[in-house]
């Protein structure tokens, strides 16, 4: 089977179930597991690299306003590869290539896919949906048993966190974008809850959203965790450092108490795949066992 994945979480799920040799192309953002970096890139973004957080938000907003797709699919490469399965998503137009972009690309390439080829769109909005999507991918790649086994392992780890909830639950802001500020939604509030915290703005299964510094100050979080979407630890740290010049940010109690943490959002929070459970485990460490080094996280001092 020849498989093309158009977003990082799809690549991670597929790679957990079948050999990498079955992946013939991935998105421009795919960087896990090791080995995918050598695969052909079949997508690209119209947003230039190296912009500030505010400039990225402005560019994305303008593209959406103009009705432009933020991501593009290389139709010529798709036609050359003729995959049996394309895995895309239908949750967020600004996060990755969506299923509509794929279909629009294929309109001009009627012979790009072999007979019987499947386009699978992942749509998870919460943890249960993520587990369900893993099982859907398992069926599509003829590895249903392996997918069920993987989900069972992930559920066990999640249950262990849920069964050992601390009594004290700090108020937490999951900052999904720094400028303008966005709070995390979808599966993120569930991760906060199972880690032993209370999300001050996000609601389980609901969209991420824009907020104001005044709203954040009113909710007065004990801890702020920067999970800038699409950013690794170093990138996230650079974006969060830009907030030091904002008096509204410096005035927050969490900032004054040095309770701001920056994490590898790509690995543990942004991508709806198997590593979200590791993200919840990491968040438990930040909220309740912050001593020493925490892999994938750094305290903003």
Secondary structure, 3 states (H helix, E strand, C coil): CCEEECCHHHHHHHHHHCCHHHEEEECCCCCCCCCHHHCCECEEECCCCCCCHHHHHHHHHHHHHHCCCCEEECHHHHHHHCCCEEEEECCCCCCCCEHHHHHHHHHCCCCCCCCCCEEEEECCCCHHHHHHHHHHHHHHCCCHHHHHHHHHHHHHHHHHHHCCCCCCCEEEEEEEEECCEEECCCCHHHHHHHHCEEECCCCCCCCCEECCHHHHHHHCCCEEEECCCCCCHHHHHHHHHHHHHCHHHHCCHHHHCCCEEEECHHHHCCCCCCCHHHHHHHHHHHHHCCCCCCCCEEECC
